[in-house]
């Protein structure tokens, strides 16, 4: 029989052709599995890499300017626009510093991991865990913010969709998850078009807007909605911009830098030479982000749009430049929705990669370390989608509520990464190290200052949440690592360790005599137990007599016990027998053998009791206990994939339910000290 062909009901019902319903659905949604030899072909070139890893950063151009206005305008109305361009210029300078710093990280750590790996190698475990927690929080928030902002762009064009904001966000996250489960290159193909469509439409908006401003054909926006918003601001403005308000506005605009580190985390995803391609892609990203963000801020200063519940800054300017009913306006809105939504793909590319590195170090569950059939970290992708979806539900998909949570994790990771690079340059002193150290030192100091500004100015607006969450995550990471270390310590083999002697008992469990019971008995005898017990749990005395008669007629081996249980509860009789066996010999290994039906169709499997599953779950934590299921194929036709006839006795599929392994077997019944088979 082919390895792995027989499956129990615990793994999923077997269908004709050897595929489970789950496997068929998985192939349909995710695609056929990829060989590890195809990994090189899954790597990304620069154009695709820009779409996958830079979409988050580029998407910031669609909402960063509005976030600055959202802080300034309520305090000073339209007068606040005079601060917009200077603040944006400072953010662009900061972007240049961070980009230069991370380009050095790309070449220094071509295996990826970004801030976490840099901090681990240069600053120690605690700093690395803070960086890792900051990155993971940042990636989750990136998905939530990007998707909510994308849906806001759609609602700006179609206001009737406003009541469905949360549902639209969840649908978008689900689509992103399935696209990424299909593999890195497959998801890249999906996102290339929308990313570059947005870049083209943004360039058209800025060029057409600049032309209109310089020729005098384009003036400040005076549509009814904007005029009403201005009138409302004139009556509610708080009386001027203070220094703390300026700090808050700057920290809001600094969200434009989110995603800059993504390329340094995913260097191995690029084609060879990976560091060179990643560094060049990062340069293109910085040029698009810096030019787009500053251009939007400059045009906003000239057109003076006022964001409302149904209109964003970008949509207001798009309506003024292209015309609110023009094709270009709708193309701008659609492409904005696409880039904002697909910006989450940066997180779907990096969150699983960083979490897999942390899992490999023992600070996250090991399941996050494994790659799926499509050579992506599937468990990390699914986990990210679930947590981001929960955030969307809790915050009702409101971008303004999510953004204040955003910058803390970003700039914490920035600061630790650049500080780690400073330490690296100082220790290694490689060629050209003074200049490199100076660049990273400027980056570390700058991002630390920004981190302090964000923490102070937005503390009461939600920044306290990541400030509390990151330390909690670090404690969780340490607890997970302690658990794994404790398990390793307990599984270590001391030099004087000797395997203890164990007696061996096999219990064959059934409810009526049939072919499967005889197959289970045959397997039980092949284990050469020192003691063979057969327990029949029946519903009434009539069924008990039938079992005894058939047992005697078949001359079945073993000591037969018949227990009448009107409720047909297998668990209690089994536990009673196990307790009795423990009293007789506390050191014995007890193996419970049951026949398990395997049918040709999933719906047929549902018609039968799941006794093996329930028994296995109940006895999972009981020491010295093993549950073995002997699969009995009872489908209408032989299963061609399994390769056996229904009457053939297949090899059993034992499942451990104990805290220690079964005793070694030997050719002699009483000799237990020989090495295991």
C-alpha positions, 0 to 999 in steps of 0.5 A, a space after each residue: 500500500 502506498 505510504 500515506 494512502 490510508 487515512 482515518 476519520 480524524 484526518 478526513 474521509 477518504 474519497 474515490 481516487 485517494 483525495 479527501 474533500 479537503 485536499 480537493 478544495 485546497 487544490 482548487 483554491 491554492 493550486 497544485 503543490 510546488 517542488 522545492 526545486 521550483 523555489 528559484 522560479 518563485 523569486 521576484 524580479 524588481 518590477 514584481 518585487 516593487 509591487 509586492 514589497 513596496 505597495 504599503 509604502 507607496 499607498 501612504 501617498 493616498 492618506 498620509 497628507 489627509 492624516 496631517 490635515 486631520 490634526 491641523 484643520 480642526 484647530 486653525 481651519 484653512 490657515 492650517 494649510 500653511 503648515 502642510 508643505 513644511 511638515 511634508 518636507 521634513 517627512 521626505 527628508 526623514 524618508 531619505 535618511 531611513 532609506 539610506 540606512 535600510 539599504 545598508 541593512 539589505 547588503 549586511 543581512 541578505 538572508 532577510 529578517 530586517 529589524 529582528 535579525 539586526 537586533 538579535 545579532 547586535 543588541 541581544 535577545 531582548 532588543 530583538 524581541 521588542 523589534 519582532 513584536 513591533 514588526 508583527 504589530 506593524 504588519 497587522 495594523 498595515 493590513 487593517 489600515 490599508 484595507 480600511 483606507 481602500 474601502 474608504 476610497 470606494 465609499 467616497 465614489 459610491 456613498 451608498 456602500 458606507 453601511 457595508 464598510 466592515 463587510 467590504 474590509 473583511 472580504 478584501 482581507 479574505 481575498 488577499 489571504 487566498 491570493 497569497 496562499 497561492 504563492 509569492 509569484 502568483 500573488 505578485 502577478 495579481 498585484 503588479 497591475 493595480 500598483 502601477 495603475 495607481 502610480 500612473 494615475 497619481 502621476 497624471 493627477 499631480 502633473 495635470 494639477 500642477 499644469 492647472 495651477 501654474 496656468 491659472 485654470 485650476 483654483 481652490 475647490 469651491 463645490 457645495 460640500 467643500 464650502 459647507 465643510 469650510 463654513 463648519 470649520 470656521 465656526 468650530 476651529 479651536 483657535 490656532 496651532 500649538 506646538 503639541 498640535 504640530 508634533 501630532 500632525 508630524 507624527 500623523 504624516 510620518 505614517 508615510 514611512 510605514 513599509 520602508 523596511 519591508 524590502 529588507 525583511 524579504 531580501 531572499 524573495 528577490 532573484 539573484 543577486 538578491 541584495 542588489 535587486 532589493 536595494 535598487 527596488 528600495 531606491 525606486 520605492 523611495 523616489 515614488 513615495 517621496 515624490 508622490 507624498 510631497 506632490 499630494 501635499 503641495 497640490 493640497 495646499 493649492 486646491 484646499 480640499 477639506 476631507 469629509 465622511 464621504 470624500 477623501 483629500 485625494 478624491 476631492 482633488 481628483 474631482 477638481 482636476 479630472 471632473 467628478 464624472 469623468 472616466 479618469 476620476 473613477 480610474 483614480 478612485 478604483 486604482 486608489 482602492 486597489 493600492 490601499 487594499 493591496 498595500 496589505 500584501 506587503 504584510 502578507 509577504 513579510 509577517 509570515 517570513 518574520 514570524 517563521 524566523 522567530 519560530 525557528 528561534 523558539 519564540 513563536 509556535 513552531 507551526 509558523 516555521 513551516 512552509 506550505 505546498 506553495 512554498 509560502 508560510 501558510 500558517 502565518 498568512 492565515 494568522 495575519 488575516 484573522 488578527 487583522 480581521 478582528 481589528 477591523 471588526 473592533 474598530 469598525 473599519 475606521 482608518 482614523 481610529 487605526 492610524 494612531 496605533 500605527 507609528 509606534 511599532 514602525 519607529 520602534 523597529 526603525 530605531 532598533 534596526 539602525 542602532 543595531 547597524 551602528 553596533 555592527 559597524 563599530 565592531 567589524 570596522 569594515 571598509 568605509 565603516 565611518 561613513 556607514 556608521 554615521 548614516 545609521 547613527 543619524 537614522 537611529 537618532 532621527 527615528 528615536 526622536 520621531 518615536 518619542 514625538 509619536 508616543 507623547 503627542 498621540 498617547 491619549 489618542 490610542 498610541 498607548 495601546 501598542 506601548 502596552 501591547 509590545 511588552 506583553 508580546 515580548 513576555 509571551 515570546 519569552 514564555 513560549 521560548 521557556 516552554 520549548 526549552 523545558 521540553 528540550 531539557 526533559 527530552 534530553 538523554 542523560 549519560 546514565 539513562 536506562 530504558 525502564 522495563 514495561 509489561 505490555 497489554 493490548 486491549 481490542 475494543 468493539 461493540 459487535 462481532 464483524 470482519 473488522 474485529 477479526 482484523 483488529 485481533 490479528 493486528 493485536 496478536 502481531 504486537 506479541 503482547 504479554 496480555 491480550 484483553 478483548 472488551 465488547 461494550 454492548 447495548 443489552 444482554 441479547 447483544 452480549 449473548 450474540 457476541 459470546 456465541 460468535 466469539 466461541 464459534 470463531 475460537 477468537 484468541 484473548 480473554 473476552 469481557 462483555 460490558 452492557 452499557 445501555 447508553 453505548 458509552 465506550 469511554 467509561 468501560 474503557 477507563 474502568 478497565 484501564 484503572 484495573 490494569 494499572 492496579 495490577 501493573 502500574 508500569 505497563 504500556 496499554 495499547 487499545 486497538 479498534 477497527 475504524 470504518 473508511 468509506 468511499 464518500 465523505 457524506 457516508 463517513 458522517 453516518 457512522 459513529 466517531 468512536 476512535 476520534 472520541 476515545 483518542 481525545 479522551 485518552 490523549 493525556 493518559 500516560 502509558 496509553 496508545 490508541 491504534 486504529 485499524 482501517 477497514 475499507 468498506 466502500 462500494 468499490 475498491 479504492 484505486 489510490 489506496 491500492 488494496 481490496 476492501 477485504 485486505 487487512 491494511 497496516 494499522 495506523 497507531 496514534 500516540 496518546 501517551 507521554 512516553 514511547 511504547 516499549 521496545 519489541 524483541 523476538 522473545 516474549 519476555 525479553 524487553 531489553 533489546 533495542 527498539 525495532 
